Amino acid sequence: MSIYTTAVARYFEAWNATDPDALAKAVAAAWTEDGTYTDPLADVRGHEQIAAVVQAAHEQFPGFEFRQTGDADGNHHIARFSWELVSTADGSAPVAGSDVITLSEDGRITSVLGFLDRLPEA
């Protein structure tokens, strides 16, 4: 596995963790202590704030999981990839996005810049 594939796998492990202890461990494994997450709905720093954003997503979309679409593309400790938020009940995917991550020397995420490509209709 490349540094990018490993980082993206850890990222999705964090986003799909629903148990608070598992979420805390997954966020710590994926992000550096001062790592950031920024998208149109959030701009946070540090493990606790990142975990709170993940938890809020699961509260808003219970029974959904984040799935990578396609392969991660990376260079110079920067990677990009796309994802969907998929219902485990019926396979619908009302939310999709693309993220760009920057990695530290140890392969953990220092920053995420997220973009929402598809949102549920109001």
N, C-alpha and C positions, 0 to 999 in steps of 0.2 A: 504494500500500500504506500502511496506517496504521502508526503506531509499534508497535501491538500485533501486527499481522500480521508485520511485519519481525522483531520480537523473537522471536516464536514460531518463525518459519522458521529463524532462527539457532540457536535452542534445539534444534530437531530436527536441524539440520545437525551440531551438536556430538554429540548422542546417537547419531547414525548413523555417525559417523566411527570407523573401525577402525584406520587407519594412525596410529601415534603422532604423527608430525609434523602430519598433517591434524587430528587430535584436538586437539593443543595450539593450533593456529591457530584452530580453530572455537570452542573454549572461550574463548579470548582475545577473539574477535569477539562472542561472546554475553554474557559476564559481565564486570563490572568486576573489577579486580584483587583486591578484597576481597569479592567476591560470595560468597553462601552457597547451599548446597543442603541442604535438610532434608526427609527423608521417614521412614517408620517404620524403615528399615534404615540410614540414614546421616544424619550431621549434620556437614557439612564446610564449610571456608572456603578461598577462593583457587583459582587456576587449577589448580595441581598436584593438590590434593585432589579437586576436581570431576572432573578428567580421570581420576583413579584410580577414582572411583565408576563413571564411564561404562565404562572398560575392564573393570572387574569384572563389570558387567552383560553385556558382550559375551562374556566368558569363561564366564559361567554359562549364557548363551543364545546359543551360536554359530549363525549362520545366521538370526538374527532381526533385524528392524528396527523402530524406533519410528515409529508413524504417528499423526498427529493425527486425531481423530474430531470432526466438527463444526467450528464456527468459534470463534475466540477472541473473548471478550467483555471489553472493557476500559473503564476510566475512571480519571482522576486518576493516571496512570502505574502502574496495577495492572491485571493481566489474569488471566483464568482460561480454562482449556481442558482438554480430555480427550484421552486417547491410548490406544493399544493397542500391545503388543509382538507383532509378527506374524512368523510363520515365512515366509521367502521360498520354502521348499520346498512347503508345503502350505496356506498361508494361515491356519493355526490361530493363535489369539491367546489364549494362556493367561494373560496378564497385562494388566491395564488399570488406568488411574488418572486422576486429575484433579490439576492443578497450578495454583497461584496464584503469579504472579510480580510483583515490584515492579521498576520500571525507573528508571534514572538519567536525568538530563536528556539524555544523549547516546543514549538508547534501549537501552543495555545493561542486563542483568539485575543487580540488586543482591541479590535474594533469591528463592529458590524454596521454596515450601511444597508438598510433594507428598503425595498420598494414594493409597493402593493400593485400588482398587475391586474387583479380581478377581485372585486368585492361583491357581497350579496346585494341584490336589488332591494331598495328600501320599501 
